[in-house]
Amino acid sequence: ALTIGIVGLPNVGKSTMFNALTKNNVLAANYPFATIEPNVGVVPLPDARLSRLAEIFGSEKILPATVSFVDIAGIVRGASEGEGLGNKFLANIREADAICQVVRAFEDGDVVHVDGKVSPESDIETIHTELILADLQTLEKAVPRLEKEARIKKDVAPVLANALAAQKVLEEGKTLYAAGSAGGVDLAEAKALGLLTTKPFIYVFNLDEDQLADASLHGRLAELVAPADAVFLNAKLEMDLMDMSPEDQREMLEGFGASESGLDQLARTGFHTLGLQTYLTAGPKESRAWTIRQGWTAPQAAGVIHTDFEKGFIKAEVVSFTDLDELGSMAAVKAAGKARLEGKDYVMADGDVVEFRFNV
Ligand code: GDP
């Protein structure tokens, strides 16, 4: 499953946000295969199409796609010096598909800031610096080893060259992800070396309630981290929302000029940052969203349901959600000639409602 690691300086609201996230775990009861650990929060990807499908197909259950968040405590200024970042921290963060940095923007005299003042910019830099130093330490060990190997094995030369390119970017104080292709580093290869800053970053700005609708503030903060994605929320409000009915949630959010909760935004942003999308299946038992990568073919998508579906793939019967929504039933979509049979080269599109045909 898709996992996003949460990092941030102390007292920025990580635990508060995380408590809101874990209140969501009731959802996991729907997923018998999901083991929920205390430091993991599961958030459903909001998808209004599922309730419409459930209506059309009379589904008993709705199963949205989910994003898991792992609380990765233990990063402070200077963490990478001395004892280093800690094995548990490194193990947790290596497993994450993306890194979500929580940044404090709320002003509250009662909540001490570790550096004495609220400064999103310098907080972000502090965390970046710790992760960059950790990567440089990894390279200090890897480069001499690769240099030795490269003398014996020809194919190690490009790996070494890539490690050296990464070292150069990091020494300039940039994360490998932020430097992107302009840094001349193959991120997938650098990731294989265990370099943390290859991972996509998402920034969550924890705001005061009265900053929630402040578009110019959002603009300034978004600019600090662009082209990475930014999410704006108030962690305390997210906690309160968790205890409310959907109607009350909507009313509360409207009061703050927001159309969806911060955690919903976060789940959506996670999908966007990681280049993921969903396709849909529907029937009397359940209407369900399945997570795939953008650009995946029908057999690859089928493999997410079951490996046998991929191996024995014959055809995918595809209708678009828009047609189904408009025409109101599968029969009507078929009668209108809008159901398609797609083969193994078909690239999945967002909003595809699919039934796979396969050999067992
Ligand atoms: P962590 O150390 O990053 O996990 O931070 P916590 O979640 O423990 O929050 C530190 C303190 O800040 C607690 O007293 C929270 O109640 C408070 N806090 C968290 N989020 C907000 C917020 O959005 N606004 C305000 N005013 N206080 C917050």
Residues whose N, C-alpha, C, O or C-beta is under 5 A from the ligand:
A	BS01	GDP	L9 P10 N11 V12 G13 K14 S15 T16 F106 E107 D108 V111 N206 L207 N234 A235 K236
